[in-house]
Amino acid sequence: MYPLAVNAKYTDNREVFNGWKEIANYLGKGVRTVQRYERALRLPVRRPAGKAKGSVLAIKAELDLWVLSASMRGPREMPEIILRVAENEMDKLEKAIAQTRKLQSETKGLREEFSVLRDSFSHHMQLVRGSLALNDSRKSNVTSIDSVPKRLKRPAAMRKRRFTL
């Protein structure tokens, strides 16, 4: 945040500013900017008891002190809450990265194991095929009466009938 200067037309004896518009005019900024200053940089405003939003009051001396201390805060000050949230998110990210690396390592091991099992299965299948081929060749060399197919007779209904007239 750059050093702020108060608006010259508000240098009278006024001690209290009512509402965002008067505070913004005194600081020489827009209303939304001053509201952001309240949220992010702890601009000293007061609210009626029990109200989280709505009308605000500001005391001139507190605003002046806040403006003077602005140059000591540095240009990129972040509230502690934002830093804690960022640290928490970084911790989550680091844990997720560690878990991803662990899963990658496990995946690599499983792929290697699968490759070995696939090769073993392929080898066993070749042995089974070879064994079946050997059994088929042994059976085809055997010549017996049982291996010769018998001539099938046609059913009686399908035999040729001769009709006489």
Contacts in CASP RR format, 6 or more apart in sequence:
PFRMAT RR
TARGET T0000
AUTHOR 0000-0000-0000
METHOD contacts of the structure
MODEL  1
MYPLAVNAKYTDNREVFNGWKEIANYLGKGVRTVQRYERALRLPVRRPAG
KAKGSVLAIKAELDLWVLSASMRGPREMPEIILRVAENEMDKLEKAIAQT
RKLQSETKGLREEFSVLRDSFSHHMQLVRGSLALNDSRKSNVTSIDSVPK
RLKRPAAMRKRRFTL
1 37 0 8 1.000
1 41 0 8 1.000
1 70 0 8 1.000
1 73 0 8 1.000
1 74 0 8 1.000
1 75 0 8 1.000
1 77 0 8 1.000
2 75 0 8 1.000
3 67 0 8 1.000
3 70 0 8 1.000
3 71 0 8 1.000
4 27 0 8 1.000
4 28 0 8 1.000
4 29 0 8 1.000
4 67 0 8 1.000
4 70 0 8 1.000
5 28 0 8 1.000
5 67 0 8 1.000
6 26 0 8 1.000
6 27 0 8 1.000
6 28 0 8 1.000
6 63 0 8 1.000
6 64 0 8 1.000
6 67 0 8 1.000
7 25 0 8 1.000
7 26 0 8 1.000
7 27 0 8 1.000
7 28 0 8 1.000
9 25 0 8 1.000
10 17 0 8 1.000
10 25 0 8 1.000
10 26 0 8 1.000
14 60 0 8 1.000
15 59 0 8 1.000
15 60 0 8 1.000
15 61 0 8 1.000
16 57 0 8 1.000
16 58 0 8 1.000
16 59 0 8 1.000
16 60 0 8 1.000
17 23 0 8 1.000
17 26 0 8 1.000
17 57 0 8 1.000
17 58 0 8 1.000
17 59 0 8 1.000
17 60 0 8 1.000
17 63 0 8 1.000
18 55 0 8 1.000
18 56 0 8 1.000
18 57 0 8 1.000
19 55 0 8 1.000
19 56 0 8 1.000
19 57 0 8 1.000
19 58 0 8 1.000
20 31 0 8 1.000
20 34 0 8 1.000
20 35 0 8 1.000
20 56 0 8 1.000
21 31 0 8 1.000
22 58 0 8 1.000
23 34 0 8 1.000
23 43 0 8 1.000
23 45 0 8 1.000
23 56 0 8 1.000
23 58 0 8 1.000
23 63 0 8 1.000
24 30 0 8 1.000
24 31 0 8 1.000
24 33 0 8 1.000
24 34 0 8 1.000
26 58 0 8 1.000
26 60 0 8 1.000
26 63 0 8 1.000
27 34 0 8 1.000
27 37 0 8 1.000
27 63 0 8 1.000
27 67 0 8 1.000
29 37 0 8 1.000
34 43 0 8 1.000
37 43 0 8 1.000
38 45 0 8 1.000
38 56 0 8 1.000
40 79 0 8 1.000
41 70 0 8 1.000
41 73 0 8 1.000
41 77 0 8 1.000
41 79 0 8 1.000
42 66 0 8 1.000
42 79 0 8 1.000
43 58 0 8 1.000
43 63 0 8 1.000
43 66 0 8 1.000
44 58 0 8 1.000
44 59 0 8 1.000
44 62 0 8 1.000
44 63 0 8 1.000
44 65 0 8 1.000
44 66 0 8 1.000
45 56 0 8 1.000
45 57 0 8 1.000
45 58 0 8 1.000
46 56 0 8 1.000
46 57 0 8 1.000
46 58 0 8 1.000
46 59 0 8 1.000
47 53 0 8 1.000
47 54 0 8 1.000
47 55 0 8 1.000
47 56 0 8 1.000
47 57 0 8 1.000
48 55 0 8 1.000
END
